[in-house]
Amino acid sequence: MIYVAPSAVLVGDVTVEEGASLWHGAVLRGDFDSIVVGRDSNVQDNAVVHVDRGLPAVIGRRVTVGHAAVVHGCSIGDDCLVGMNSTINSGAVIGPGSVVASGAVVRENAEFPSGGVIAGVPAKTIRSVDETLRRRIDLSWPIYRELAKASLPPRPAIKGDPSKEVALELSTEFTRLVRDE
């Protein structure tokens, strides 16, 4: 089962895997490309997940996306913690086991290896994830999984549907510009 708050909005090609939760006011718009929320991940209150044509949003397994974060057309590896009010822009790649600090702004097409603490405006790796942060990652997702079971309505996992994507030439051109092609 997955857990979806009644006020969460899912539009377009959105996959939500087993054990994941979507919280109050979260918006997931897979209108131009797909969104995948991995197993046991959580997208917290007022977070926005969106895509560009050719730039899907992939949130790995056991990822916590904090309150009011923006995840846009990027890839987040397994076992990450995305801080509150952070922004991850199109084409960015966050390696597994990383922490994106609250308020960080990750530039378009930026790539970060696994196990880093990513912070600042613009974001950069400031150090490696230590034992304390690793434990916070390891605790965040099961806490939200159990909280979801206790407080949100359950429903079957959602399998995305590419036929729900909208193909606009302007969106394709926009993506080319993001990728600097």
FENNORSUL-V81717 format. One record per residue. N is the residue number from 1. SS is DSSP state (hx for helix, st for strand, lp for the rest). Layout:
<<N:SS> <N:SS>>
This chain:
<<1:lp> <2:st> <3:st> <4:st> <5:lp> <6:lp> <7:lp> <8:lp> <9:st> <10:st> <11:st> <12:st> <13:st> <14:st> <15:st> <16:st> <17:lp> <18:lp> <19:lp> <20:lp> <21:st> <22:st> <23:lp> <24:lp> <25:lp> <26:lp> <27:st> <28:st> <29:st> <30:st> <31:st> <32:st> <33:st> <34:st> <35:st> <36:st> <37:st> <38:lp> <39:lp> <40:lp> <41:lp> <42:st> <43:st> <44:lp> <45:lp> <46:lp> <47:lp> <48:st> <49:st> <50:st> <51:lp> <52:st> <53:lp> <54:lp> <55:st> <56:lp> <57:st> <58:st> <59:st> <60:lp> <61:lp> <62:lp> <63:lp> <64:st> <65:st> <66:lp> <67:lp> <68:lp> <69:lp> <70:st> <71:st> <72:st> <73:lp> <74:lp> <75:st> <76:st> <77:lp> <78:lp> <79:lp> <80:lp> <81:st> <82:st> <83:lp> <84:lp> <85:lp> <86:lp> <87:st> <88:st> <89:lp> <90:lp> <91:lp> <92:lp> <93:st> <94:st> <95:lp> <96:lp> <97:lp> <98:lp> <99:st> <100:st> <101:lp> <102:lp> <103:lp> <104:lp> <105:st> <106:st> <107:lp> <108:lp> <109:lp> <110:lp> <111:st> <112:st> <113:lp> <114:lp> <115:lp> <116:st> <117:st> <118:st> <119:st> <120:lp> <121:st> <122:lp> <123:lp> <124:st> <125:st> <126:st> <127:st> <128:st> <129:lp> <130:lp> <131:hx> <132:hx> <133:hx> <134:hx> <135:hx> <136:hx> <137:hx> <138:hx> <139:hx> <140:hx> <141:hx> <142:hx> <143:hx> <144:hx> <145:hx> <146:hx> <147:hx> <148:hx> <149:hx> <150:hx> <151:hx> <152:lp> <153:lp> <154:st> <155:st> <156:lp> <157:lp> <158:st> <159:lp> <160:lp> <161:lp> <162:hx> <163:hx> <164:hx> <165:lp> <166:lp> <167:lp> <168:lp> <169:hx> <170:hx> <171:hx> <172:hx> <173:hx> <174:hx> <175:hx> <176:hx> <177:hx> <178:hx> <179:lp> <180:lp> <181:lp>>
